[in-house]
């Protein structure tokens, strides 16, 4: 048996007996009575709901309003920030019904249907009873109105565009593309270009990029499906890929061509990988993209990286341990030497380097940087974008810097012997040099550089420090829960940190608590929100320098570093688990067992 209309009405109308929204917000100390009165006066003029009025006045956020609504109606909430509408599920309620009532189908089984709604009303109750099968149990969740509207716009505008109807749902008119490079177009590409400039392709590409920007995605993956299956679009959010939407097979070629045109690629070439870049402006914000296309057996795949923009984060906000922060601040202010930040792609190396430059960026220092690309800008720096097409690579720019009276030089990456050798020579002639490398740990960096040909004595002499880092997902601060750790967890953390070092953490075994993920609307019910760094700082002490000069093994260099006070990525991760920043699951994802 399903839920009778009388029970649905009772659930939806029960809010009349509940506390008013304004009273709930006051009790939660989100607004005061003066602000409530101001909103009520404004509401008389605008005739908008009280929540919308409070939000427009800047008194509360949309998430705070949703929480208050949840308490008012005694209904659970569901975040739709990274939700992807299922075509088969959404079809079960019909377009007109969904748009009229602002409904998204979350689940539809034989005996239950879950719906995300913006606000329960009597009219909605009548429509649910009239349109939905009475054999099903109806479960309702409250979601933010703007998230529901955006998903409905995206979903139904695709159907309208695909059927030739004019779309009134999606608004990307504020998007302005900036041409970075233009190539002469071959006559044979005219059909592809026409398709790529069509409304469907433009809407898809704009919507994908704007959604990625909105949810804080670092990368967009457009992956063609087998045969005539839809193309999956996935976004990497906080280091993990999530499916967000599908593109019909009939539209994917036009979408890929659109991406190629905006990034200056050859749209006629589908057999070889291509790279490009693009910029767009949206609501006054600039978004810079790095784009790669690759041919697969199912068609061309595209990956779009959204580059970070804005200023540098101060070192103190990068979640260094007290020892790593103190040593880094001291090492980077030395007058000469080499300081490296290492780790895989996407581990936050650029953010850390610019935090370091922000720390030493004073009027008495001349700082030059060579980057590919320039992601973060700072006043006081002379920043150069390398251009490999004209031969202006890192080594060439580095040689030019040495003629430009530098105090500090940042080289985006030591990719080859020439660049690394010039960097070491520059440090030995009185300059402080910073750079990055793609290595797994600080000790491994030493052997990598020696293997490419660096003189071990010169490198040992120049080295100030090597900072290895990773980014781990952090527990959501709004819903994480403390719990008493058991014996097994205590012993596992002790093993990972090392029994000989564990006492320095000052852990009381009898009162040992950890945090676990729970899930709420703010973290899309994942239990995790954002990422933080774990670090490993190998300082160029006399013993470490001696190990490098003697070309000792990675393990011997690691032991020398540990003796000098270095703590490994794994050890720093354990410390941050105990601190409550993350958990063992996330630490194991980014570090290998020692």
Secondary structure, DSSP 4 states (H G I P E B T S, - for coil): ----HHHHHHHHHGGGGSPPHHHHHHHTTSS-HHHHHHHHHHHHHH---HHHHHHHTTSS-HHHHHHHHHHHHT--B---TT----HHHHTTT-HHHHHHHTEEEEEE-SSEEEEEES---HHHHHHHHHHS-TTSEEEEEE--HHHHHHHHHHHHHHHHHHTTPPP-S---TTEEEE-S---PPPGGGHHHHHHHTSHHHHHHHHHHHHHHHHHT-SEEEEEPPSTTPPEEEEEEETTEEEEEEEE-TTTHHHHHHHHHHHTT--TT--SS-EEEEEEEEETTEEEEEEEEEEEETTEEEEEEEEPP-S-PPPGGGS---HHHHHHHHHHTTSSSEEEEEE-STTSSHHHHHHHHHHHH--TT--EEEEESS-----TTEEEEE-BGGGTB-HHHHHHHHTTS--SEEEES---SHHHHHHHHHHHHTT-EEEEEE--SSHHHHHHHHHHTT--HHHHHHHEEEEEEEEEEEEEPTTT-EEEE--HHHHHHHHHHH-HHHHGGG---GGG-EEEE----GGGTTSSEEEEEEEEEEEE--HHHHHHHHTT--HHHHHHHHHHTT---HHHHHHHHHHHTS--HHHHHHH----
